[in-house]
Amino acid sequence: MNLHNKIMTGGKTSILIVDDEPDVAKATADWLALHNYATHTANAAAEALSLADDYPIDIVISDLRMPGHDGRWLLKSFEGRDVAPGFIMLTGHGDVPAAVETMQLGAEDFLEKPYEPDHLLSVVRRVEEKNRMRTELDRLRKQLVAQSPLRRFFPGDGEQNVAIVQQLSRLAQLDTPLLLVGERGTSRAELAKAIHHASDERTGATVTLRGALLADEVTAMLALFGGNRFADAKGAIRDTENGTLIIADPEKLPRQVLQMLASAIRERQVQPPGFDTPFAVNSRLVLWTRPEKEKAVHSAFGEQLSITRVPLAPLRERLDDLPALFAILIAKHAPSEDDIPTITPTLINSLLEHNWPGNMRELEQVAIAYVAGLDLSIGDRAQEEHDLDLRAKVHQFESQLIRATLAWTGGNQSQAAKMLKIPRRTLGERMKRLGIS
């Protein structure tokens, strides 16, 4: 539900019931009103469309067969609106094939008459949940467009995320060489490019080289600095003029090559073997490696180059960000906005229970599988977590459940307490005991 709808309906989801039998429409409206929904009724498709022009509508429940324009006409009439409502079609006996057709046209679900009121309520809540997730995804997309390209790596609004985005934004404007240190799958390559795009000064290209493929000194020299005979390639240093040279696992480069690279970045010029005169260097240098290789990088460069270290936390230490990161990834891989599947609290809790040894790369694979409707195959936690005693397991589960619920409610503790069916004060006490901020 958008902000305008919330203001107009006092924060309630607004539902329009369309049925050519007034008593049926009113009974449905009264039932939903008892469950805290704002309801409107119409007895014809044209009347419903006119009413939707005057009032904000989040969900439409429409009969399929009506005199004049039918439910399919009404469904198609909502296409192209800035905020199209979720649509539930009601069908009579024998109309199931037609109802399936309406889902292909964009209806969220259908119910066959006569239906159980509780079943209708469950379908409404499912559509309401999907609407809420679409609104959240829209908010995230707008936020990512309006803000730094770094925000999609750190989407949460917590102090730690805000601080690291501010730090990286400042570093992006400087020429200081950076070393991104993180486990495999922590988006080191993507973040290196995002740092380049976050710079107001760097308008050139990015080139990524892998130290593991340049262990031969001659190959490494040509790849980085090029040659001056027989129209040889310019080399990555000149290809990234006013751009960014990104090197993965730099500790695997030959030492002499590393020393020349350090000199080129520091002195802003270099004269490789075979060149009669030096040429200018205006490349930004961003390196990345794993934590266990960090010392080797600093040892390889020695004191020749001052490098700023940027640590990247593994996903298991960023559980507060996980719901937003997963939402961003499924939006990225869904064929269209209408194909974005609903993210439920149960799913989020399953994601939070996993320890993510593959980090962001593994999360993206799960997101792709989820969009495709495949088995998520989320693995079990590491063995040491299974060895916890009963009390530790209870505390761990309680912490995960509270974190998942807070993530779902956007940090709203009152709403989270209601979902968990505990007093607000009890939630606060448990959060404090479990160290949840």
N, C-alpha and C positions, 0 to 999 in steps of 0.2 A: 504494500500500500504506500502511495507517495504522500508527501507532507500535506498537500492540499486535501487529500482524502481524509487524513487523520484529523485535520482541523474541522472539516465539514461534518464528520461523523463522531466526534468526541473520542477518537482513537479506536473506534470499533471498525471491523471489516464490514463493508457495505455490500449487501446481496440483493439482487433484483430477481424476483420470481415471476415467470411469465407462463400463464396457463389460461386457456379460454374458459375454464370453469372457475368463476370467482371464489367459490367456497374452497376449492382445492388450493388455489393460490394463497388465500388468507390463512388456511390451516398450516400450510408449510411455512409461511412467514411468521406466524405466531410461535411455531415450534422452534425456529431458529432464533427468534427474539429472546426466547427463554434461555438460550445459551449465549447470550451477550453479543448477538449480531445486530447491526442496523439493517432493517429490511424495507423493501419497496415491492409493490406488486403491479402487474400490468396484465390485461386480458387479451392482448393482441400484440403481434410482433412490431407493428408500426408504432403503437403506443409505447412499447418498451424502449424502442430506439429514441423516441422523442424524450422520454423520461431520462434516459442516459445522457442526453445533451444538457439536462438541467441539474443533475445530481451526480456526484462521483460514485461510480460503481466498480467494485473490485471483483465480484463474482456474479455470473448470470446463470440461473437455473431455469431452463426453458423446455416446455413441452415440444416434441417434434412435430406432431400433427395438430395444426390449428387452422381455422378458416382464414382465407386470404393468404397472407405470407406465412410460411411455416418456420420451424426452428432453424432449418438450414439457411434460409434467407437472412434470418436475424444474425446467425453466426457469421456469415459472409459480410454483413453490413458493418460489423465491428472491425473488420480488417483495415489496416492502414491508420488506425487511431494511434496517437502518441502513447497512450497507456491502454492496451486492449485488456478487457477483463478476462479472468479465467471462466471457461464455459463448461457447464454440465448439462447434458441433454437427457430429457426424460422421454421414454418410449413406451408404447403399448405392446401387447403380446404380438409377436410376429414381426416386429419392426427392428429386430436386432441387426440384420444386415445393413439397414439404413443408418442405424446408430453407429455402427463401425465406420461407415462412410463419413459420418460427421467428425469422427476422431481424426480421420485422414485430412479433413478440412481444417482442423485446429482445435476441436473440442478436447478438453482435458479428460473427460470421462462420461459415461452414460449410466443411467439406472433404468431398469425395466419395471414398469408399474404392474401391480402394486409393490411398493418397496417398504422396507422397515425404516422408521424414522431414524433409528440409531445408525443404520447403514448410510443414509443420506448425510447424517452429521459427520461420519467418518470420512466420506468423500469430500465434503466441504472443507474439512480441516486439512485434508491432503492437498487440495487445490490452494487453500490459503497459505499453506507452508511453501508450496512452489512459488506462489506470488511473492512471498517474503524473500525467498532466495533470489528470485530475479531482481528484486529491488536492491538487495545487497550486492549482487554482481554488478548491477548498473552503477551503484555508488562506488564500488571498487574500480571499475573501468574509468569512470570520470575522474576519480582521484589519481589514478595512474597517468592519465593523459595530462591532467593539470599540474602534476608535480614532477619531481625529478625521476628520470628513468631508473634510479636506484631504488625507488619505493616498491617496485614489484618484488624485490628480493627481501625487503623488510617492511611488509605491509601493515604490521600492527602499530597501534598508537602508544604503546608503552614507552617508558623513559629510555630503555636500552635501545629500542629501534630508532627512536627520534634522534638519540645521541649519535648512533653509528651512521645514519643517513647524513646528519649535519657534518660529521667528521669526513666522510667520504666525499661529500659535496665540496668541502673546502680543499681537500687533497686533489680533487679533479681539476681545480683551477691552477694548481701548482705544477712545476715541472719535476718535482722530486720523484725518483724511481720508487715504485711500490712493490712489495712482496706479499702476495695473498697466500696465507697459510691455512690450509684446510684439508679435511679428509676427502677421499674420492667421492664425487657426486655432490659436492657442496657448491656447485654452480660457479666454480672459479673462472672458467673460460667466459661464461656469459657475463659475470660481474666485471671482469676486466674490460669487456667491450662497453658495458654500461658506464663505467668510469670515464671512458673516452667520450661517450656521447653526452655525459653530464658536464663536460668541459665547454666553457664559452669560447675558448681560444683554439682548441684542437679541431680543425675543420678538414684535415686530411684523412687518409685511409688508415685502417688497422690491418696488420699482418700478424698471424699467429704461427710461431715455429715451435717445434717440440725438440727439446734437447736430446731425447732418446734416439731421434732419427738423424742427429748431426754429430755423432761421436767421432767421426773422421774429421781431422783438422782441415784438410783441403775443402771438403764438402761444406763444412761449417763456415769457413772463410768466404766461399763463393755465395752461400745462401745469405749471409749477413751483409757482406760488403761488395759483392759483385766482382767483376773483372774489367779490365780496360782494353782488352784485345778481342778482335773477331766479333764485335757486337754482342759481348756477353751481357747477361742480365745485370741490372743496376744493383741488385741486392736489396734486402729488406730495409736496411737503414735509409736508403734513398727513396724506396717505395713508400715509406711512411713519413715523408716530408710533411711537417706540421700535423702529423698523425701519431699513432701509438703502435709501438712494436711490443707484441705480447709473446713471452717465451715460457713454455711449460717445462718443468723439471730442468731449470738452467744448470743445476749442479752436474748434469751429464755432458755439458759442452766441454771441449778440450780447454785446459787451463789457459793456454796462450790466447785462444779466441775470447775467453771471458775477460782476460786482462785488456785486450784491444777494445772490446765492447765497453768496458768500464771507462777506459780512457776517452773513447768517442763520446759517450754521454756526458762525461765530466768536462771535457775540453771543448765540446761542441764542434769538433772536427776530427777527421781521421785520415791517415794515409796508409792504406793496406798494402801488402806486398804486391809489386807490379805496377803501382801507381807512381807517377813522377811528381805529382803535387797532391796535397791534401784536399779533401772536399768537406763542405760544411755539413753539420749534423743538426737536425732540428726535430728529432724523434722523442716522444715520451716513452719511457720504458716501464712496462708492468710485467712482473714475473709471478709465477705461482708454483707452489710445491706442496708436498704433504708435511705434516708436523715433524715426522721422524727424519726428514731430509733438510730441515731448515738450517741446522748447523752447518751442513755441507755447503749450502748456498753461501752463507756468510764467509765460510772458510775459503771458498773458491774465489770470491771477490776480494777477500782480505780487507784492507783499509782503503782500497782504491775508489770505492763507491759507497756513498751514504745511502742506505736503503731504508724506507719506512715500512715497518711491518704492519700488516692488516690481518688480524686473526678472524677466521670464519668458523662460527660455532656449528657443530653437527646438528642435524635436525632433531635428534633426541633431546637436545638441550634447548630447543626452541618450540616446545609444544604449544605455547600460547599463540604462536604464529601459524600453526599447522592448519586450522580451519580456513583461514583466509588464503593461505598458499594453495591449498587444495581447490578452493573455489576459483582462484585465478587460473589454475592449470586446466580444470575442466572447461572453463569458459574459453581458454586458448584452443583447446582441441575439439570442442563441439562444432559440428558442421555449420550450425546456425544457432541463434538465440533460442529458438523453439526446441532445439535438440539438447539443451542443457538439462541434465537430470537433477532431480531434487537431492539435496544433501540433508540427511536426517540426523538428529542427535545420536541415534544408535550407530550410524555410520561413523560419525566423528569420534564416538567413544572407541570404536574398533580401531580407528586410525591411531588414536592416542595410546592404545595398549601395545602397539608395535614399537620396537626400538630402532627401526630404520637404519640398518647397517649400510644401505646404499644411498642414504641421505636424499637430497632433492631429486636425484636421477631416479631412484626407486619410487618416490612419491609421484613423479610424472608418469612413470609406467603404470602405476595403479590408477591414476586419473584417466589415462588413455583407455585402460581396460573398462573403467566405470562408464565412460562415455559410450563405449562400444557395447555395453551390456554384458561384458564377460565376467567370469569369476575373478574377484579381486585377488584371491590367493595371498592375503596378507599373512606373513609368517608369524610364528610365535616369538615371544621375547627371548632374549639371550638366556642361556642355561642358569647363569647366576641369579636371575630374577625368579626362576622357578624354585631356587633353593632357599628363598626367604621363608622365615617362620610365619606362622599363621597371623600373628599380630601385624607384622610388617606387610603381609599381603593385603590385609584388611585396610591398612592405612594407605597403601599404594592404590588400591581400587577406589577408595573414597576420594583420594586426591585427583585421580584421573576423571572420575565422574563429575566432581565439582568443576574442574578445569573445562571439561567438555561442555557442561551446561552454561558456564559463564561465557565461553566462546560463542555458544549458540545465541545467547541473549545480548551479545555485544558488551558484556561487562555489567549488565544491569543486575545487581544482587537481589533486589526485591523480586524481580521476575524469575530469577534462578531459584530462589527459595520456594516460590510457588510451584515451579516445575519439579523440584526435589521433594515437595510436600513436607517442608520443615520450616519452623519459624525463622524470620529474618535474623534475629539475634543468634540463634543456634548456628546458622550458616556462617555468620561473622566469626563466631568462636572457633568453629572447625577450620575455617580458612586460616585463622591466626595460628592454630595448633599445627596445621600442616605446612605452614610457611607459604601460603598462596597470597600473593599481593593483589 
